[in-house]
Amino acid sequence: MKIALFTETYINCYSGVKTHIKTLKYGLESLGHEVLIVCALPKTKKHFIKDGVLCCPSISLKKIYNYGVAKPISPSRYKFIKKFKPDVIHIHTEFGVGFSGAYAAKLLKIPYVYTMHTMYDEYLYYIAPKKLINIAKKTAHFYVKQLAQRAAVIVGPSVKIKDFLKGCGVEKEVEIVPNSVELSLFDEENLNYLKKEEIKKNLSLKEEDIVGCFCGRLGKEKNVDVLLKYWSELLKKDKKFKLLIFGDGPYKKEFEELAANLKITDNVIFLGKIEHNSLPEYYAVCDFYITCSLSEVHSISNLEAMASGLFVFQNFDELNKDQIIENVNGATFKNVNEMVEKILDYGKKSKEERKILRKKTKESVLKHGEEELGRKMVKIYEKAIIFQANKKKKNFLFGKIRASK
């Protein structure tokens, strides 16, 4: 099968969507399928294909982490896609590249699958003034509805997307396919132990320190301010806990100032952007992962931390509660007191008990590997192709009935 994956973000950036697409690409190719990734690339002036990626000219959005947004209609792009002859198109974005995927599917008379990764209500403040948020929300919901209703199959990483799409007025069924992780990258056998020890030394981490970490864009929606306030309460009980924050974003300076005001800078370290391929060594110096964010649909950062053996403490999210299996790969909390209590309890565990937890946590994500994702998506692509064939048959019959009248 030949599959074209459409995304706005892929080259020269890191995001959960990029990680998902990269994992899906590996999974599909390992099963013998051919994949073309179509993505936006700022600063390029013409379309070109390199290493199985069709790069499209785009403008850079500085407010949204310099992501690129391409024109929705491009004859040049369509020529490349037509030449590839995809059996199915899979859209992972609602912007220009995504629209061009839906348009190409229509011209080629093939189905498109639409995966919604992001609930945009959490991100509208990046692009719209406060007074226009409600108008922007209605517009976004209308556009998402149009894209979803025309898809052969809609996919979401968790029931959270199903609930969001229902709120947008989408009545079609949503297939739930949880996110996956590049297991080989986080395999302990591939770890660079010299690099790990160097990181530990540079951060002045001591043997008695218990180290938590968070990884993500430092934006308002990630609730890092909540995490810092909760962490300050934890430190009132025990000073041996350290927090590493991996990532960059528009609120980084504000979060750093908050940490200073809370007087917790001795126990909280902002490391800025970490290259994705270097994450395993940084995770290796940590004991657990923690997040207060409620904006995730099905957190890839959680999965990557789990693949590294990091027990995950997560702010309770009713619509994403299945990602955490209590006392197997993590624990949830509903308020600061619960968080403090559960982390203190973790800190009391022996090294042997933590080692057992690491093993259980790693095992919990084995079902989230590349090939498993590939197999699940192939079934959905086959379903989309059958849907398209039945649609053509209905249109043909309807046309004959109208002609006979």
Secondary structure, DSSP 8 states (H G I E B T S, - for coil): -EEEEEES--TT---HHHHHHHHHHHHHHHTT-EEEEEEEEET--S-EEETTEEEEEEEEEGGGTTEEEE-S--HHHHHHHHHH--SEEEE--SSHHHHHHHHHHHHHT--EEEE----GGGTGGGTS-GGGHHHHHHHHHHHHHHHHHTSSEEEESSHHHHHHHHHTT--S-EEE------GGGG-GGG--HHHHHHHHHHTT--TT-EEEEEES--SGGG-HHHHHHHHHHHHHH-TTEEEEEE---TTHHHHHHHHHHTT-TTTEEEEE---GGGHHHHHHT-SEEEE-----SS-HHHHHHHHTT-EEEEE--GGGGGG--BTTTEEEESSHHHHHHHHHHHHTS-HHHHHHHHHHHHHHTGGGSHHHHHHHHHHHHHHHHHHHHHHHHHHHHHHHHHHH-
